Amino acid sequence: MIISVAQFTLGVAILSGHSAIGGALRSPVVYAGLLSVLLIAFDWQLPAWLQNTVSMLGNLSIPLMLLALGVSLAGINRK
């Protein structure tokens, strides 16, 4: 989580040359990280339907990422 937040805040700030505060407030990764810290710190549980939905979306992300990688690799011109 720390690496993801750093990528989407500090990484963007370093590449753009501007402050990371504005980008951090617009990044959903930061909000997801804060929510997860709250859930863990207070030992809260998500409702079962929401936990199942989040789990299915998380399991779907890797195959979608591999498909996107395949599409981008297919578009590379080989010389």
C-alpha positions in Angstrom: 0.0 0.0 0.0 2.8 2.4 0.8 4.5 1.8 -2.6 1.2 2.4 -4.4 0.5 5.6 -2.6 4.0 6.8 -3.1 3.8 6.0 -6.9 0.5 7.9 -7.3 1.6 10.9 -5.2 5.3 11.3 -5.0 6.0 9.7 -8.4 3.6 12.1 -10.1 5.0 15.0 -8.2 8.6 14.2 -9.1 7.7 13.8 -12.8 5.5 16.8 -13.1 7.6 19.1 -10.9 4.5 20.2 -8.9 3.3 19.5 -5.3 1.8 16.1 -4.6 -1.0 17.4 -2.4 -3.4 18.1 -5.3 -2.7 14.8 -7.0 -3.1 12.9 -3.8 -6.5 14.4 -3.1 -7.7 13.2 -6.6 -6.2 9.7 -6.4 -8.5 6.9 -5.4 -5.5 4.9 -4.2 -5.1 7.3 -1.3 -8.7 7.0 -0.3 -8.6 3.2 -0.5 -5.5 3.1 1.6 -7.0 5.3 4.3 -10.2 3.2 4.3 -8.1 0.0 4.7 -6.1 1.5 7.5 -9.3 2.4 9.3 -10.8 -1.0 8.8 -7.7 -2.7 10.2 -7.1 -0.3 13.0 -10.6 -0.5 14.4 -11.1 -4.2 13.5 -14.2 -3.4 11.4 -15.6 -5.9 8.9 -17.2 -5.1 5.6 -20.7 -6.5 5.0 -20.6 -9.9 3.4 -22.1 -8.7 0.1 -19.5 -5.9 -0.2 -16.7 -8.2 0.8 -17.7 -10.7 -1.9 -18.0 -7.9 -4.5 -14.6 -6.4 -3.7 -13.0 -9.9 -3.7 -14.4 -10.7 -7.1 -13.3 -7.3 -8.5 -9.8 -7.9 -7.1 -9.6 -11.4 -8.6 -10.7 -10.0 -11.9 -8.0 -7.3 -12.0 -5.1 -9.6 -12.8 -6.6 -11.2 -15.9 -7.7 -7.8 -17.2 -4.2 -6.4 -16.6 -2.7 -9.4 -18.6 -5.2 -8.7 -21.4 -4.2 -5.1 -21.5 -0.6 -6.1 -21.6 -1.2 -8.4 -24.5 -3.0 -5.7 -26.4 -0.2 -3.2 -25.8 2.5 -5.7 -26.8 0.6 -6.6 -30.0 0.7 -2.9 -31.0 4.4 -2.7 -30.8 6.1 -2.3 -34.2 9.0 -4.8 -34.6 11.9 -3.8 -36.9 
